[in-house]
């Protein structure tokens, strides 16, 4: 699997990058976000929301598991952190096969439910407010998208 990396030096730069990514997404696209607590997963999602012209405040759905936002395309923000040992079917396929963009934080906890073609993103700390965003596309369309975003 090919990987692409970019560095950002502030939360605003991270949001600008993800807003740009949002402009390339299509209904049904799934993005997974991995990173330590405080790495910037929700900040990244806020940028996606901005790129989709979502007006509501975006925050982590830790306790509700899924938050839905309306914009140019619907955005479904899933936080799977609390689902590590959950065996019940929570109907994620309805989101993954739906008409919006799906962002999954802590996706490793629901890996069996994820579609094969998706964009995996790992966010790691750099100095001060900097982040390294590693794009790990699964599927040719996502690979092409990542190449365009990082050139």
N, C-alpha and C positions, 0 to 999 in steps of 0.2 A: 504494500500500500504506500503510495506516494504521500509525502508530508510537505507542508508549506509553513514557514514561520514568519511572523512579523513582530516587531517590538513597538510598544506604545509607551509614552512617558507620563501619561496622566489619564485619569478617568475620562476626561473629555475626548482625548484621542482614541481611547478604546471605544467610546460611544460613536464617534465619527466613523471608525472602521466598520462597526456592526451596522450602522445606519446605511452605509454604502452596500454592505452585504444584503441587507433587506431589499434593496432595489433589484436584486438579481433572483430573489426567491419566487417560487411558484406555489399555488395551492397544493397541499399535501407534503411539502418539504418538511423534513425533520432534522433538527439540529440538537446534538447532545453537547452538554457543557460539563466538563470535569475540572476540578481544581480544589485546592484547600479552602476551608472556610475563610471568607474575606478576600479570595483571589480576584474577584471581579465578575463572577457569573451573572449576578443580577444587574450589575452595571452594563455588561455586554447586552443583556436582554433589554435594558432601557434604551440602548442605541438602536436595536432592532425595532422596538416600538416607535421610536422617533422616525425611523426610515419608513415605517408603515403608516405614518400620520395618526398614530394613536394619541389621544389627548389625555386619557386617564393616567394617573400616577401608577407606575409599575413598581411593585415590591415583591419580595420573595413569597411564594405560596407555601412556605414550610408547613403551616398548620392546616391549610385547606387543601393541600396537595395539587390542585389545579386552579389557576385563575384564567379567566377568559377576557380578552380585550378586543374591541372593535376598531378597525381602521380601514385602510385600503384593502387589506385582507385581515381576517380574524387571526389573532395571535393567542395560542394556547400555551400557557407557561406552567410546566409541571415540575414540581420538586419531589423527587423520589427518595429523598434522604430517609424519611420515616417509614419507607416500605421495605427496608432491608430484609426483614423476615416475614413479609406478608405473602401468603400463598394464594389469596383470593384474586379472581379476575376482576379488575377494576374498570374494564371497558376501554382501555387505552387505544385499542384498534379503531374505535370510532373517531378518535382524534387523529390517529396516524393515517387514516383513509379519508379524512374529511376535507373541507374546503379552505383550511387555513394553514398557517405556519405553526409548527409545534416545536417548542424549546423544552428540553428535558435536562434539568440539573440533576446531578448524581445518577446519571442514566445506568451506571453499572448495576444498580439495584433492580432494574427492570429489563435487563439486557435481552432476555428471552422474548420480550414483547416487541422489541424495536424492529422496524423494517430494515431489510438488507441494505437498501440504498439510502444513505443519509450523510450528513456532514458532522463528523465528530470534532469537537474543539476542546483542547486542553489549555488552560490558562495557568501560568505560573508567575510568581513574584520575580521582579527584577529590582534593582535599586530604587529606593524611595517609592514613588507612585507608579513606577514602570511595571509593565507586564510583558511577558512573551506569550503570544497567542499562536498556538500550533494548530493548523488546520489539517485534519486527517480525513480526506474525502473517501467515501465508499460509493463508487459508481462514476461512470465517465462524465456525466453532466456536472457533478459536484467537483470532479477533478479539474475540468475546464474552467468552472467558476472560480476555483481557488487560484488557478494560474492567472486568470485575468485580474483578480483582486491583489495579487502580490507582485505583479510586473511593474 
